[in-house]
Amino acid sequence: MTGFSMKTSLSACLSCILFAFSIAFSVNMSAQPLRIVYENPLVFGNNRITLISPTLFRLEYAEGGKFLDNSTMFAYSRDTLLKEFRVTPLGENRYQIETSALRMVYDYDNFPFGLLNFEAFYKSGGKEKRFTIRNIHKNNLGGAVSTLDRVDKPIPLNDGLLSLDGWYIINDAGKEILVDNWIAQRDKGHVQDLYCFVYGDDYKEALRDLGRISGNVPMTRKYVHGVWYCRYWPYTASEYLELVSGYREHDFPLDMMVFDMDWHTVDAKVGTGHASNRGWTGYTWNKELIPDPEGLIGKMLEEKIHVCLNEHPHDGIRPKEEQYPAFMKAMGREANGETILFDASDRKYMTNFLKYAHGPGWDMGIAFWWLDWQQDYLYPYVRGTNMNHLSWLNKLYYEDSSREGLRGAGYSRWAGWGDHRYPIQFSGDAYANWAMLAFEVELTATSGNAGCYYWAHDIGGFYEGDNPEMFARWTQFGALSAALRVHSQKAGKIDRRPWIWGEQATSSMRQAYHFRSQIMPYIYSSVWQTHKTMVPLSRAMYIDYGNDEESYNNPQQFMFGDLLLAAPITTAGEGENLVALQTVWFPKGETPDSLNSPIVGQSEDTWYDFFDSTPYKAGSKVVVKKGIEEFPLFVKGGYLLPMQPYTERPASTPLTHLILRAYPGADMVGSDDRDGRSDRLGNSFTLYEDDGLTTEYLNGSYATTELKYKRTGNKIQLMVAPTMGSYTGQPQNRSYTFELAGLKEMGEVVDVREISNFNSQKELKNRRKTSSKKAKIEAKYNPVTGIYTIEVGSRSIREPLVLELTF
């Protein structure tokens, strides 16, 4: 830190402070007078206050003023510091520190921060409230859990950031630091390290703050949000290829194939082992089952199916492994039959372990590794630390997969704060029953509160579960999750292939799988939104609608991105069509601070059933009935929902045809056009595209397309703006299907062409009058779906498309 070194009187220094706009200062009680610096953090002797944002600050106490600026597994980013704040001396070493969101009162006494020397005041619910660091959480709204292994009923949730109290503290004291991107111990004199999230009722700001200090969740590889098949079963190479054929023959999509542990040999005679078996760890292919691994993976990739391998690394590379001689040589040891105990703390060991354990798989084209780590009950901590293995290994594995320009890809159990940087998460081996299905819905909705954004659950449950109806309902929930991934135990009667569960269940699941395939453009755009804003893909209702008490009372439902409200069926149905009930609350009001928000002051008036277009008034609470073929899914009126035609490879098929579905929105006649530009009125959703694989999006290689809906009286305008940006493999032309749902009748439809600039409504009207290329096009009505469709032929993505219609 820099500052004035001259000797001045305390009163003179305090006078200087009064004239400073943003001041930080350091006080050493044993060496008066006061030393002033004009920087954030604010230093008072052994105490330091770092203002990260208006609603996030850090409190440190370090003997000798040896503060910590290294990254930790939680506090990974040190780039953000608040610039605008005010410090006011109150006399007798008391100071008031103000941000735009709160004020702190600090009584400097050179002791750690406590109840008697520090407090803060913030607004929540229109009232001022007081914050202290006593750190007793009474009203937390829940977060994630590490695993559902062997869980057969609801369990308590760990904390998330969000609380009805309006604040949360993450205590990072004593946790390991990163030096040269490797684990190290902090100085024992670094006594106190508190991150205070004081956000009032602005939940989205709390999540943004998580990104500011811990790093934003990265963009995932697109295919991890697709359809996975996984089963704990000793499949042969030919059986894996038969599975791929089965998905095609039975009209189900597929993007990923997971090889569970039988891909490697399981006959080890030495090692710690797990669950009565020393064969969990292994890196040598089982040639009896898969004689040509590289050939099999090559055939999968030709089919555009990515392969993930399961592993349990806790016994390291043992003498039985093909890689053993080369690994031991790299370690400077003799290949004499000894085994080097797995040591995640040793950089040399882990560098060579990852090179020789994973290297052959990378060369064959493996997508990433499923870290199925379950051994912390044996030796919980990385040697010489207090860190559990899971958090550290998740980081190492993710970074190991970030090769040749690819985005990292992890698949592992949740490891707590900071683990959002290494997506996606595996929720563990849960039992299959209705109660667990309902609990997974609630867990999914709250996990984003802790940064656990992307669960890939064992859809259908891992243990047991032979009820076709329950599996079909679980699949519907999977279609509304970050990934649709089935999995099951090593039991002959339990297999989650969706076409072997009887005609009724198969038909239901085909509907859910097809929906998942079609909705991929919306899902991937919403994943981008999560990356940019830290707002979860699947989120509890109070994140968007926390000003309504009902938003806290409906754990059976969640928002899936900005436009979809999901309330999966989690109970058995009745009758021939297995009709089941679900209570659904339809919120009303604005959804502020979103990339896809409506204009200020506009509320969503109506929600529509995705399947039958039934309207539901915002503010109502309804018991919805759904037969086995459908599930409770509702769309905000007044937006263009981007979809694609059904494809058997939903995560890799180029988006050369875009389906845009719209349900009636609110009439904007009389809406407040504050800036005088009426053309801005309307709801927008941003379609996001990139190559789906590489880190080039960080360098600006991506594209966005604004999709706008505007209703004025009985007229609707639908606009696809020119696509902005580019990336490798980007389609340059695209055709469109507009689906107008919820309309009883439709009049004229006009395709307004060659409008180069619609920065004003006046210009748009003038172009309509003079253009000779207004083309009336036909809207076709489907009496089965109740939807009007409008087809628009292929055109450049750089060309605007505007449809105007009456109804």
LUMBALO-305727 format. One line per field, with one value per residue (C-alpha): residue in three letters; x, y, z. Coordinates in steps of 0.001 Angstrom, whole numbers, plus 500000, padded with zeros to 6 digits. Each point is the difference from the previous one (the first is absolute). Example, Ala and Ser with C-alpha at 12.3 -4.5 7.8 and 13.67 -1.06 7.14 Angstrom:
2
rest = c(ALA,SER)
u = c(512300,501370)
v = c(495500,503440)
w = c(507800,499340)
# end
This chain:
807
rest = c(MET,THR,GLY,PHE,SER,MET,LYS,THR,SER,LEU,SER,ALA,CYS,LEU,SER,CYS,ILE,LEU,PHE,ALA,PHE,SER,ILE,ALA,PHE,SER,VAL,ASN,MET,SER,ALA,GLN,PRO,LEU,ARG,ILE,VAL,TYR,GLU,ASN,PRO,LEU,VAL,PHE,GLY,ASN,ASN,ARG,ILE,THR,LEU,ILE,SER,PRO,THR,LEU,PHE,ARG,LEU,GLU,TYR,ALA,GLU,GLY,GLY,LYS,PHE,LEU,ASP,ASN,SER,THR,MET,PHE,ALA,TYR,SER,ARG,ASP,THR,LEU,LEU,LYS,GLU,PHE,ARG,VAL,THR,PRO,LEU,GLY,GLU,ASN,ARG,TYR,GLN,ILE,GLU,THR,SER,ALA,LEU,ARG,MET,VAL,TYR,ASP,TYR,ASP,ASN,PHE,PRO,PHE,GLY,LEU,LEU,ASN,PHE,GLU,ALA,PHE,TYR,LYS,SER,GLY,GLY,LYS,GLU,LYS,ARG,PHE,THR,ILE,ARG,ASN,ILE,HIS,LYS,ASN,ASN,LEU,GLY,GLY,ALA,VAL,SER,THR,LEU,ASP,ARG,VAL,ASP,LYS,PRO,ILE,PRO,LEU,ASN,ASP,GLY,LEU,LEU,SER,LEU,ASP,GLY,TRP,TYR,ILE,ILE,ASN,ASP,ALA,GLY,LYS,GLU,ILE,LEU,VAL,ASP,ASN,TRP,ILE,ALA,GLN,ARG,ASP,LYS,GLY,HIS,VAL,GLN,ASP,LEU,TYR,CYS,PHE,VAL,TYR,GLY,ASP,ASP,TYR,LYS,GLU,ALA,LEU,ARG,ASP,LEU,GLY,ARG,ILE,SER,GLY,ASN,VAL,PRO,MET,THR,ARG,LYS,TYR,VAL,HIS,GLY,VAL,TRP,TYR,CYS,ARG,TYR,TRP,PRO,TYR,THR,ALA,SER,GLU,TYR,LEU,GLU,LEU,VAL,SER,GLY,TYR,ARG,GLU,HIS,ASP,PHE,PRO,LEU,ASP,MET,MET,VAL,PHE,ASP,MET,ASP,TRP,HIS,THR,VAL,ASP,ALA,LYS,VAL,GLY,THR,GLY,HIS,ALA,SER,ASN,ARG,GLY,TRP,THR,GLY,TYR,THR,TRP,ASN,LYS,GLU,LEU,ILE,PRO,ASP,PRO,GLU,GLY,LEU,ILE,GLY,LYS,MET,LEU,GLU,GLU,LYS,ILE,HIS,VAL,CYS,LEU,ASN,GLU,HIS,PRO,HIS,ASP,GLY,ILE,ARG,PRO,LYS,GLU,GLU,GLN,TYR,PRO,ALA,PHE,MET,LYS,ALA,MET,GLY,ARG,GLU,ALA,ASN,GLY,GLU,THR,ILE,LEU,PHE,ASP,ALA,SER,ASP,ARG,LYS,TYR,MET,THR,ASN,PHE,LEU,LYS,TYR,ALA,HIS,GLY,PRO,GLY,TRP,ASP,MET,GLY,ILE,ALA,PHE,TRP,TRP,LEU,ASP,TRP,GLN,GLN,ASP,TYR,LEU,TYR,PRO,TYR,VAL,ARG,GLY,THR,ASN,MET,ASN,HIS,LEU,SER,TRP,LEU,ASN,LYS,LEU,TYR,TYR,GLU,ASP,SER,SER,ARG,GLU,GLY,LEU,ARG,GLY,ALA,GLY,TYR,SER,ARG,TRP,ALA,GLY,TRP,GLY,ASP,HIS,ARG,TYR,PRO,ILE,GLN,PHE,SER,GLY,ASP,ALA,TYR,ALA,ASN,TRP,ALA,MET,LEU,ALA,PHE,GLU,VAL,GLU,LEU,THR,ALA,THR,SER,GLY,ASN,ALA,GLY,CYS,TYR,TYR,TRP,ALA,HIS,ASP,ILE,GLY,GLY,PHE,TYR,GLU,GLY,ASP,ASN,PRO,GLU,MET,PHE,ALA,ARG,TRP,THR,GLN,PHE,GLY,ALA,LEU,SER,ALA,ALA,LEU,ARG,VAL,HIS,SER,GLN,LYS,ALA,GLY,LYS,ILE,ASP,ARG,ARG,PRO,TRP,ILE,TRP,GLY,GLU,GLN,ALA,THR,SER,SER,MET,ARG,GLN,ALA,TYR,HIS,PHE,ARG,SER,GLN,ILE,MET,PRO,TYR,ILE,TYR,SER,SER,VAL,TRP,GLN,THR,HIS,LYS,THR,MET,VAL,PRO,LEU,SER,ARG,ALA,MET,TYR,ILE,ASP,TYR,GLY,ASN,ASP,GLU,GLU,SER,TYR,ASN,ASN,PRO,GLN,GLN,PHE,MET,PHE,GLY,ASP,LEU,LEU,LEU,ALA,ALA,PRO,ILE,THR,THR,ALA,GLY,GLU,GLY,GLU,ASN,LEU,VAL,ALA,LEU,GLN,THR,VAL,TRP,PHE,PRO,LYS,GLY,GLU,THR,PRO,ASP,SER,LEU,ASN,SER,PRO,ILE,VAL,GLY,GLN,SER,GLU,ASP,THR,TRP,TYR,ASP,PHE,PHE,ASP,SER,THR,PRO,TYR,LYS,ALA,GLY,SER,LYS,VAL,VAL,VAL,LYS,LYS,GLY,ILE,GLU,GLU,PHE,PRO,LEU,PHE,VAL,LYS,GLY,GLY,TYR,LEU,LEU,PRO,MET,GLN,PRO,TYR,THR,GLU,ARG,PRO,ALA,SER,THR,PRO,LEU,THR,HIS,LEU,ILE,LEU,ARG,ALA,TYR,PRO,GLY,ALA,ASP,MET,VAL,GLY,SER,ASP,ASP,ARG,ASP,GLY,ARG,SER,ASP,ARG,LEU,GLY,ASN,SER,PHE,THR,LEU,TYR,GLU,ASP,ASP,GLY,LEU,THR,THR,GLU,TYR,LEU,ASN,GLY,SER,TYR,ALA,THR,THR,GLU,LEU,LYS,TYR,LYS,ARG,THR,GLY,ASN,LYS,ILE,GLN,LEU,MET,VAL,ALA,PRO,THR,MET,GLY,SER,TYR,THR,GLY,GLN,PRO,GLN,ASN,ARG,SER,TYR,THR,PHE,GLU,LEU,ALA,GLY,LEU,LYS,GLU,MET,GLY,GLU,VAL,VAL,ASP,VAL,ARG,GLU,ILE,SER,ASN,PHE,ASN,SER,GLN,LYS,GLU,LEU,LYS,ASN,ARG,ARG,LYS,THR,SER,SER,LYS,LYS,ALA,LYS,ILE,GLU,ALA,LYS,TYR,ASN,PRO,VAL,THR,GLY,ILE,TYR,THR,ILE,GLU,VAL,GLY,SER,ARG,SER,ILE,ARG,GLU,PRO,LEU,VAL,LEU,GLU,LEU,THR,PHE)
u = c(500000,501156,499261,501369,503062,500222,499308,496829,497590,496954,497665,501738,499690,496337,499458,501556,497588,496995,501027,500716,497348,500983,502547,501593,502279,502324,500271,502730,499074,503591,501341,497849,499244,497591,501340,497586,499749,497490,499287,497569,500624,499705,502758,499889,503115,499378,496481,499082,496644,499815,497002,499324,496601,497285,498634,503122,502909,502844,501159,503538,502103,503685,502755,502639,497723,500955,496814,499217,499727,500468,497082,498253,497696,497077,501447,501443,499685,501635,499270,496935,500300,497311,501015,497144,499624,500210,501834,498991,501964,497646,502661,501803,501158,496467,499277,496967,500563,497215,499268,496951,498305,501068,501969,502447,501051,503440,501571,503707,501560,502627,498123,498309,496625,497247,496589,501223,502191,498191,496444,498339,496601,498147,496544,497658,496288,500195,501350,503459,501453,503156,502736,502673,502520,498502,499272,496886,497893,496349,498220,502262,498178,502140,502726,501507,501211,503191,498357,496816,501882,497699,497468,496416,498081,500359,503007,500948,501455,503265,499979,499921,500718,496362,498191,496881,502333,501550,503598,502407,503609,502523,502856,503183,502330,502568,499219,502807,501308,501265,503622,500956,496608,500868,498773,501875,499399,499283,501896,498615,499989,497215,497317,496794,498719,496278,498102,496819,497219,497516,497442,496640,497370,502052,500756,501405,502553,501157,500561,501867,502172,500826,501381,501930,502012,499895,499926,497039,498883,501680,498156,499614,500501,496633,499702,499987,496519,498772,498849,502230,499818,501735,499659,502223,500285,502817,499066,501985,501038,497274,497401,501009,499485,496669,498968,500728,497955,497221,499635,499696,497630,497660,500058,501888,502844,503456,503103,502176,500899,501522,502133,499692,502868,499960,501795,503194,501232,498670,502176,502528,501441,501614,498746,497698,496911,496438,496776,501628,501796,503553,499069,498356,503189,501195,501466,500622,497268,498096,500802,497648,497077,501497,502788,500512,499303,501295,497908,496862,500482,500688,496682,498222,501538,499015,496460,500601,499709,502523,501418,500647,501956,499326,502915,500823,503623,500654,502332,502110,501938,500801,502309,497158,499454,501440,501193,501881,503576,499863,498378,502603,502805,498521,499904,503677,499188,500625,497106,500597,496442,499554,497086,500369,497083,497655,501153,497894,502195,503111,500213,502465,497866,496766,501659,501268,496861,497774,502431,500155,496551,498131,502383,499114,496310,500475,501891,497088,497482,498483,497921,500680,500210,497278,501743,497979,501882,498444,503044,500175,498677,503345,502449,497996,502596,502620,503201,501324,496819,496467,498554,497938,501085,496863,500404,503655,499575,497068,502301,502870,497780,498194,503253,501437,497049,500613,502342,500545,497683,497095,497896,500496,497493,499552,497506,500158,498207,499472,502953,498599,500812,502015,499254,497705,503133,500281,496600,498013,498956,498974,497438,500844,498384,496531,497167,497029,496709,497470,501321,503499,498671,498219,503125,502174,497615,500436,503753,500416,498121,502097,503459,500689,499797,503409,501352,499224,498414,499958,498909,500083,497817,499589,496685,497795,502122,503042,498785,496826,497132,498071,496804,499475,497764,502521,502817,497950,499340,503679,500892,497719,501907,503264,498819,499807,503441,503514,500493,497729,502184,498726,501948,499352,501592,501545,496790,498598,496436,500941,500896,499036,499786,496752,498470,499858,497453,496761,498095,498414,503170,502069,497597,500087,503784,500313,497945,502343,503148,498707,499168,503543,501426,497835,500616,503812,500420,498103,501973,503381,499014,498960,503325,501695,497794,501130,503622,499491,497801,500483,496204,499305,498563,497607,499008,497552,497108,501164,503089,497758,496910,501235,497752,497043,499714,498627,503366,501367,497164,500257,503050,498252,500705,502866,500949,501947,501698,498082,496987,499010,498317,500229,498088,500846,497563,501392,497060,498220,497058,496636,497932,500949,501994,501637,498723,501923,499609,502445,499445,501404,500346,500167,501985,499361,502182,503285,503112,502673,503734,499826,501498,496493,497905,496840,499986,499907,496486,498563,498704,499334,496239,499595,501823,499186,500130,502758,498014,496408,500338,497619,500414,500522,499648,503061,499458,497831,500683,498569,499949,501044,499123,502316,499829,503176,500681,500406,501465,499375,502074,498998,501304,499928,497686,501498,503397,501551,501144,502860,499918,501307,498457,500369,503436,501595,503127,498509,503297,501951,497544,500569,497182,499042,496280,498636,496571,498625,496930,497990,497023,497919,501654,498655,498594,502549,497638,500533,503230,502413,502598,502395,502621,497613,500879,496862,501810,501811,496778,499840,501471,503309,501763,503605,500951,503627,502219,503655,502039,498873,503460,502877,501001,499828,496803,502276,501649,496690,499344,496263,496784,496827,496660,497296,496523,497303,496259,497684,496224,497982,496252,499183,503349,503152,503491,502585,503585,503195,502767,503160,502379,502947,503351,501554,501691,501518,497358,497279,497098,499719,496421,496957,496334,497252,496755,497928,497505,497198,498279,497006,498331,496427,500338,502530,499694,502544,503693,502563,503722,501593,503234,503079,499701,503586,499497,497079,501350,496692,496359,499630,502643,498376,496642,501594,501741,496709,498397,502774,501140,498918,501156,497286,499022,496851,500655,497729,499356,498874,497885,500503,496728,501755,502512,497954,503058,500373,503270,501760,502881,502744,502591,503739,501697,503194,500284,501267,496676,497220,496670,496797,496550,496891,496685,496499,497835)
v = c(500000,503568,503084,503132,499354,503520,500578,501963,500454,497776,502949,501149,496542,499787,503286,498494,497107,502274,501367,496629,498424,496376,499374,496953,500225,498108,500514,498666,500752,499576,502498,503103,502147,498601,498884,500760,498207,500560,496385,497206,497767,502046,499120,500648,498496,496236,500393,500286,500678,499251,501435,497637,501326,502141,496818,497891,500757,498031,500285,498870,499972,499112,500336,502423,501153,497013,499920,497393,500790,496464,498181,497260,497265,502287,503511,499253,503456,503110,502266,501866,502960,502589,503492,502137,500135,502530,499987,502339,500265,500010,500766,497842,497546,499347,500111,499741,498334,500348,498303,500523,497059,500110,501769,498557,501390,498860,500694,499442,498308,497791,496848,497624,501059,499112,500888,503045,501716,499443,500197,500760,501302,499084,500179,497034,500150,503782,500019,500507,496925,499359,497514,498641,497217,497761,497767,498227,499047,499484,500525,498516,498933,496920,498986,496761,496731,498133,496736,497960,496706,497415,502701,498747,502967,503771,501231,503452,502418,501798,503784,502160,503712,501005,500660,501785,501858,501714,498997,497076,499563,497626,499376,499317,500187,497210,498661,499125,502554,499639,500786,499576,498321,497346,499323,501615,500962,503552,501756,499049,503677,500530,499633,501269,499896,500658,500694,501857,499926,502662,500289,500620,498575,500235,496310,500368,502478,497424,497500,502576,500631,496302,500342,503125,498291,496358,500315,499584,496523,499232,499065,496243,497817,499975,496225,499633,501567,497379,496401,497454,496240,498402,496691,498103,496915,498029,500923,498642,502197,498528,500631,503661,500318,498198,502612,502765,498182,499453,503696,500679,497109,500940,503705,501352,502546,499402,502172,498214,496442,499362,496919,499040,498278,496689,501646,499254,496815,499435,497109,501882,498055,502898,503388,501614,499245,500962,498125,496534,500435,501048,500450,503425,501775,499066,501394,496902,499236,496752,498520,497064,502434,502695,498532,503176,503022,502557,498499,500042,503624,500933,498468,501906,503260,499268,499833,503348,498284,500973,497451,500534,497507,499255,499867,499608,501190,499432,496977,501761,498213,496503,497349,498333,503071,500297,503500,498888,499772,503385,501616,498666,501137,503502,499956,499026,496643,496382,498041,497298,499190,502677,502433,503698,500986,502474,503471,502908,502484,499231,501947,497575,497013,501528,501264,496523,498269,502067,499605,496221,499177,502330,500515,496834,500839,503546,498634,497684,502841,499663,503087,500180,497882,499313,500441,497528,500796,498321,499377,502975,497801,498134,502910,503199,502688,500882,499195,502787,502054,500318,499886,497038,498211,500727,503757,499754,497133,501717,502924,497837,497824,502964,501739,496755,499801,503582,498939,501092,502967,498000,501211,498010,497271,498405,497520,499410,500435,503487,501264,503211,503698,500697,496677,501728,500725,496290,498921,497816,498187,496381,499737,496427,496592,500665,497544,500102,500972,502790,501847,500150,501293,502820,500730,500202,502638,502114,499361,501053,503240,500982,498750,503052,502036,498492,500168,496358,500848,496781,496647,496854,497811,496258,500330,497158,499575,497762,497392,498085,501674,497654,502084,501145,502908,501334,499658,501910,502834,500045,500271,503017,501628,499052,501766,503143,499597,500999,496554,497068,497183,496556,497657,496888,497373,496717,498024,498064,501251,503696,501564,503570,499621,501905,497587,496867,501182,499240,501851,502631,500990,499859,502332,502409,499999,500463,503175,501233,499098,501706,503095,500000,499777,502821,502375,499899,503521,501439,497915,500965,503669,499736,498350,503057,502202,498071,500475,503752,500725,497065,499628,496239,498141,498201,502328,500351,502369,502594,500854,501620,500738,500417,502985,497593,497800,497152,499684,498448,497517,497911,497705,497700,502414,502025,502316,498346,502975,503253,498790,496550,499058,496292,498058,496309,497302,498144,497803,497020,500610,498333,498432,498612,503112,500278,503523,501675,503331,502797,503351,502892,503617,502486,503077,503510,503056,500957,497861,502685,499712,497293,499945,499356,502268,501722,503767,501813,500136,497195,496867,496558,499622,496448,496663,497310,496234,498930,496995,501192,503829,500271,503510,500564,503394,501302,500036,496896,496621,497031,496230,498768,496532,498210,496566,498006,501458,503582,501878,503403,502466,503605,502823,503743,501707,502569,498516,498053,496639,498625,496313,497721,497129,496613,498518,496838,502018,503059,501412,499879,500466,503415,502454,500572,500072,501932,499438,503015,499417,502889,500178,503198,502777,503038,502840,502815,502796,502769,498533,502554,500757,501938,500820,500862,496950,497936,497409,498901,498788,496272,496884,498577,496711,499665,496893,499089,497830,498984,496975,498153,498624,502456,502960,502306,501503,501737,501755,501188,497089,499626,501331,501502,500557,502138,498455,502595,499799,503004,500140,503169,499446,497235,500306,498029,500687,497199,500932,498021,502576,499569,497615,501705,498287,496890,496721,496990,497818,502652,499446,503007,499365,498910,499246,500543,498615,502370,498256,502237,498241,501109,501947,499187,501447,501850,502580,501332,499203,502263,499360,503452,499667,502114,502140,500909,501986,500168,502322,501788,499134,502955,498619,496584,501490,501964,496916,498118,502678,500063,496388,497986,496805,499482,496379,498494,496509,497207,498954,496389,498812,496599,498969,497317,502335,503161,501794,502188,499473,502360,498755,502355,498751,500020,503393,501542,500176,503565,501012,501220,498231,501730,498473,502038,498324,500680,497726)
w = c(500000,499294,502016,501591,502166,501438,503692,500507,502801,500250,499603,496843,498469,500860,498230,496894,500173,500008,496595,498408,497791,500449,502731,501506,502987,502289,503743,502269,503599,501181,497499,499823,498058,497411,496609,497156,496688,497222,499110,500606,502053,503183,502453,503755,501565,500078,498622,496338,498375,496281,498158,497114,498941,501596,501608,500592,502305,501555,503608,500882,503124,499542,502545,498874,497213,497851,497967,497376,496302,498674,498462,501945,498816,500813,499558,496593,498454,501478,497043,501263,502347,500627,498903,501259,503775,502787,503321,502811,503259,502991,502588,502545,497311,498777,496289,497776,496626,497423,496702,497839,501729,503661,502686,502520,503347,501129,503386,499481,503051,498282,500994,497532,498651,502439,501361,501901,497438,496704,498657,496699,498976,496836,498449,499647,499379,500075,503577,501410,501672,501987,499104,502345,499549,502665,497011,501239,497000,500837,496723,497350,496839,499410,497612,498736,501524,499195,499018,500064,500304,501608,500875,499914,501442,500241,501962,501345,497499,500587,500012,496930,499693,500060,503243,501129,502345,496985,500709,500160,501147,498452,502408,498030,503028,500252,496537,497650,497521,496447,499219,496351,499593,502592,503491,502908,503612,501041,502774,503410,500890,497468,502650,498428,496413,499579,496786,500877,497419,501162,497211,501672,497688,496794,499565,496488,501297,502550,497192,497937,503049,500118,496495,500891,502729,498891,496214,497691,499043,496653,496852,499857,496972,498321,499861,503799,499900,497591,500477,501780,500397,502967,501824,502387,497823,498269,496434,497085,497081,497807,502704,500210,496250,500313,502576,497509,497374,502505,500691,496282,499252,502828,499158,503000,499865,501463,500473,502555,500954,503421,500565,503654,501803,498104,497073,501948,501630,503516,501207,502137,502951,501888,501080,502545,497954,500696,500724,500203,496695,499104,496364,500116,498915,496531,496787,497899,497475,500452,496603,500581,499893,497772,497859,497933,502231,497517,497233,502170,501040,496384,498935,502756,498866,496412,501350,501789,503364,502663,502429,503708,502143,503664,502437,503716,500259,503708,499519,497386,497263,501265,498558,498108,497790,496494,500868,503117,498596,498278,503029,502416,497723,499876,503800,500138,501554,499057,498551,502591,500987,502641,499834,500699,502186,498298,501050,498762,501891,497971,496747,498434,500916,498645,496827,499187,501225,497710,497112,500145,501377,497647,497114,498054,500355,498717,497011,499179,500095,503476,500766,503743,503144,502537,503337,502062,503205,503069,502158,502350,502795,499796,499864,499793,499409,497451,501858,502197,499670,501318,496483,498948,496858,498022,499706,499029,497549,498322,499240,498761,497822,498482,499145,498615,497605,498806,497246,496396,500356,501411,502877,503126,500752,503388,501304,503723,503307,501376,502070,501443,499639,496874,498340,497493,497965,499111,498648,499764,503164,500661,502804,500964,500338,501389,500500,497662,501611,499669,503058,498513,496685,501841,502028,496880,498639,503128,500131,496385,500628,503036,498989,497878,503209,500817,496447,499200,496670,497990,501405,497905,502177,499688,498186,501165,503126,500413,502472,499273,498146,497725,499752,496366,500998,502494,497473,497418,502470,501012,496307,499647,502842,498263,496852,502147,501578,499011,498435,499217,501293,500947,502261,502052,502186,498907,500041,497084,500339,500304,496668,499102,496241,499417,497486,502194,502583,498218,497303,502238,501841,496813,498197,502938,500165,496251,500376,502745,498052,496864,502012,501362,496498,498706,502908,499778,498499,502964,502520,498580,499865,503638,500884,498502,502149,503080,498944,499604,503026,502417,500095,500050,497025,502365,502811,502835,499390,502520,497953,497388,502084,503574,500601,500123,503109,497898,498277,503211,500412,496834,500011,497521,497137,498571,497180,497200,498426,499649,498043,501268,503278,500850,502644,499409,501040,503023,501027,498489,497707,499667,497263,496627,499065,503457,500578,502822,501770,500661,501654,497983,501061,497137,500992,498818,499829,498489,499823,500398,499404,497372,496530,498715,502201,498859,499921,503295,501381,497872,501672,498632,499970,498785,499983,497433,500115,497630,498748,499642,500210,502951,501477,503723,501593,501803,503739,500006,501594,498162,500359,496554,498722,497619,498441,499531,496536,501238,502946,501590,497978,499434,497820,500633,497576,497681,499123,497157,501363,497827,499093,497272,498021,501641,499416,501340,500847,501712,501290,496739,497115,498335,500576,496365,500784,502956,501525,501844,502127,501445,502298,500257,501939,501789,497896,499996,499026,502535,501360,501388,497331,502209,497390,497182,497911,499723,497911,503141,501521,499819,501548,498862,500401,498881,498056,500721,497789,499922,498967,503137,500769,500209,502130,496979,501425,502518,497046,498567,497649,500531,498546,501415,498335,501545,499792,500603,500569,500091,500187,499391,500140,497540,498226,500740,498747,500070,499298,499518,500062,497944,501685,501646,500280,498507,500911,498283,498379,500128,497562,497698,498921,501933,499419,502547,501305,502109,502262,501224,502877,502017,497179,499054,496520,497892,497273,497550,500385,498330,499588,499981,498034,499386,503100,500675,503168,502364,502597,500099,499545,497620,497654,500082,498974,497162,498672,500047,497824,497416,499913,496999,501628,502578,499630,501403,501237,501116,503578,500303,502899,501632,501656,502079,501651,499678,498608,496910,498149,497599,497866,498843,497538,500481,500108,501266,503771,499502,498477,502303,499957,501055,499909,500679,500602,501204,502081)
# end
